[in-house]
Amino acid sequence: MKSQDTPFEGGPLDGRVLPVLLGLTGHPPKVYRVPVPDAAGGPPTVLVYRRVQSRRSKRLGLHQGWKYAYDPEGRASGGPKWPWSGPRAKGGGATPESHADE
């Protein structure tokens, strides 16, 4: 397996460069989760970092690498964002309510 030294920005890992395993496409994962054990023996705290573009070349504007930015909210990414998997709207659907004919 290949790995790439990737810089981290923000949060507890700010300024560190860690080796990150690359996927089949040659890119590091989009989300990097770091479990931090609790000193009191409780459940570990999970730090979430998101992959962002590191820099672009000046002349052609090409992508030149990745870095990880700290995500303090730790939003869960549930995979692809399909149009039909969004939040459900209440009412206004094509099917009438069960009590609509009353």
C-alpha positions as CSV (number, residue, x, y, z in Angstrom):
1,M,0.0,0.0,0.0
2,K,1.2,3.5,-0.8
3,S,1.1,6.4,1.6
4,Q,1.6,10.1,1.3
5,D,2.9,12.6,3.8
6,T,-0.1,14.9,4.3
7,P,-0.2,18.2,6.4
8,F,-3.0,18.9,8.9
9,E,-4.4,22.3,9.7
10,G,-6.4,23.4,12.7
11,G,-7.4,21.5,15.8
12,P,-5.0,19.4,17.9
13,L,-3.0,18.1,14.9
14,D,-2.2,21.6,13.6
15,G,1.2,21.8,11.8
16,R,1.8,18.0,11.9
17,V,2.5,16.0,8.8
18,L,1.4,12.4,9.0
19,P,1.6,9.5,6.5
20,V,-1.9,8.7,5.2
21,L,-2.7,5.6,3.2
22,L,-3.8,6.2,-0.4
23,G,-6.9,4.6,-1.9
24,L,-7.2,2.8,-5.2
25,T,-7.4,6.1,-7.1
26,G,-4.2,7.4,-5.5
27,H,-5.9,10.0,-3.3
28,P,-6.1,10.1,0.5
29,P,-9.6,9.6,2.0
30,K,-12.0,12.5,2.0
31,V,-12.6,12.3,5.7
32,Y,-9.9,11.3,8.2
33,R,-11.0,10.4,11.7
34,V,-8.6,10.3,14.7
35,P,-9.8,8.6,17.8
36,V,-8.4,10.1,21.0
37,P,-8.7,8.0,24.1
38,D,-10.4,9.6,27.2
39,A,-8.2,9.9,30.3
40,A,-11.1,8.9,32.6
41,G,-11.6,5.6,30.7
42,G,-14.8,6.8,28.9
43,P,-15.5,6.6,25.2
44,P,-12.9,8.1,22.9
45,T,-13.3,11.5,21.4
46,V,-13.1,11.4,17.6
47,L,-11.4,14.3,15.8
48,V,-12.7,14.8,12.2
49,Y,-10.5,16.3,9.4
50,R,-11.7,16.9,5.9
51,R,-9.5,16.7,2.8
52,V,-9.1,20.0,1.0
53,Q,-7.0,21.1,-1.9
54,S,-3.5,22.2,-0.8
55,R,-2.4,24.5,-3.6
56,R,-2.6,25.2,-7.3
57,S,0.2,25.8,-9.8
58,K,0.6,29.5,-10.7
59,R,0.9,29.0,-14.4
60,L,-1.7,26.5,-15.3
61,G,-3.9,26.4,-12.2
62,L,-3.4,22.6,-11.8
63,H,-4.1,20.8,-8.5
64,Q,-0.8,20.1,-6.6
65,G,-1.7,18.1,-3.5
66,W,-4.0,17.6,-0.5
67,K,-4.1,18.7,3.1
68,Y,-6.6,18.1,5.9
69,A,-8.6,20.8,7.6
70,Y,-10.1,20.4,11.0
71,D,-13.9,20.1,11.2
72,P,-14.8,21.0,14.8
73,E,-18.5,20.0,14.2
74,G,-17.5,16.6,12.9
75,R,-20.4,16.3,10.5
76,A,-21.0,12.8,9.5
77,S,-20.7,12.2,5.8
78,G,-23.3,9.6,4.8
79,G,-21.9,8.8,1.4
80,P,-23.1,10.2,-1.9
81,K,-25.7,13.0,-1.8
82,W,-28.5,11.6,-3.9
83,P,-31.4,14.0,-4.8
84,W,-34.0,11.5,-3.4
85,S,-32.2,11.1,0.0
86,G,-32.7,14.7,1.2
87,P,-34.7,15.7,4.2
88,R,-38.4,14.9,3.8
89,A,-40.8,17.8,3.4
90,K,-43.9,17.7,5.4
91,G,-47.1,17.9,3.3
92,G,-47.3,19.0,-0.3
93,G,-46.6,15.5,-1.6
94,A,-48.2,13.8,-4.5
95,T,-50.0,11.3,-2.3
96,P,-53.0,12.7,-0.3
97,E,-53.1,12.4,3.5
98,S,-55.3,9.7,5.0
99,H,-57.6,12.3,6.4
100,A,-57.6,14.7,3.4
101,D,-61.1,13.7,2.3
102,E,-62.7,14.7,5.6
